[in-house]
Amino acid sequence: MSNIVSLQKGGNTVLAESGTIIVEVRWNSTSVLDVSSFLVAANGKVPSDDYMVFYNQETEPEQSVNLTTNDKNRVVFTIQLEKLSSIIQQCFFTATLEGNSTFAAVQGLSITVKSTQGEVCYQIDDATEERALVLAEVYRHQSKFKFRAIGRGFNGGLKPLAESYGVEVEEPEVPSIPKIEPIQEINLTKIDLLKKKVAISLEKKKIASEKARVAVVFDASGSMTNLYHRGTIQRAFERVLAVAACMDDNGELDVWFFGSKFMKAKSVTEHDFEGYIQRTYPAPKMFGGLGAGNNEPPVMKDIIQHYVKKEPRKDMPSYVIFFSDGGIYQDKEIAKILVDAAKQNIFWQFIGLGNANYGVLRKLDDLPGRLIDNADFFALDDLDKVSDEELYNRLFDEFPKWLKEAREKGILH
């Protein structure tokens, strides 16, 4: 029998280019788990409800993913990689509990994948108050498929989890309850409401007490003009500002813009968020401002200079959220900057806007030569269509792991 390789949370491994793989979920306790697989396209949603595989729908239209075993403490899926629809980019595997039960009572939960490359297992041992978990994913990576250990908690049970992947779940109608007007109206801003959602995500990731210097970098190249005109960048700014309001050591968000050139803008707090983008970098300035091209290295170097040389803080990490719509071509220089910066207490969270050329950013999982993995990347087809909850969960997906490793390596004191 071949040895079983263990993956840690956030880890990934290559599976195969073709053939059949077996995904098995096991647990030891008497808890009743509903284990499902969601087959999603590049936008993170199922093409239709038929692409959710679970106890009541044991396969999908191409019959490439099949639920073959659904026992008391064991669920098995088979995936025929050649038959998987070309529009499917990821197969997520999830587990949910009914009622008010939580995963604190579930013992020995693990997910194992068997392929021609061998057997890999991920043991989920840190779940507590969650009622739903995203266990892992099988995803396309160039010409091959890879497996990633996720272990991410999700609010609610099967219904909200399914709906987050675009599955429509019908519920029986219930009588409406008359609305009771509050005695006193509380004037909450957009940022107040977003902060509540950030706090929930931080709590789930067990980093609610962490503080960091938070920064955002906005692509201001010519291809971004429409996103500025439509207000998408202002809305993105507001969602990131809520992160700074919760996490930043002084509640300020540091802001950079870049095109062919770059500029550091005035830092901002939640009390001055309205119209910030229009005031600071209005869309009409786009072509005459920082230039129409994409030139990431100078702005990245300026961020490092600011946090490492100008305002050094060994006890305080810097968390940089970097928006780009692609057109990235300086792969070698960007890679070198990230490799060198792995020794600094800066974590880079890159977000792609739309399907575009993201160059080296798509290869961050496999970027060699770094002391620790100091960067993450995900792309969104339409930022405005991604819920706040999903955005914040993805923003904090790899940051907690980096915090732990940075402290272990003495990068962060």
Secondary structure, 3 states (H helix, E strand, C coil): CCCEEEECCCCEEEEECCCEEEEEEECCCCCCCEEEEEEECCCCCCCCHHHEEECCECECCCCCEEEEEECCCEEEEEEEHHHCCCCCCEEEEEEECCCCCCHHHCCCCEEEEEECCEEEEEECCCCCCCCEEEEEEEEEECCEEEEEEEEEEECCCHHHHHHHCCCCCCCCCCCCCCCCCCCCCCCCCHHHHHHHHHHHHHHHCCCCCCCEEEEEEEECCHHHHHHHHCCHHHHHHHHHHHHHHHHEEEEEEEEEEECCCEEECCCECHHHCCCHHHHHCCHHHCCCCCCCCCCHHHHHHHHHHHHHHHCCCCCCCEEEEEEECCCCCCHHHHHHHHHHHCCCCEEEEEEEECCCCCHHHHHHHHCCCCCCCCEEEEEECCHHHCCHHHHHHHHCCCHHHHHHHHHHCCCCC
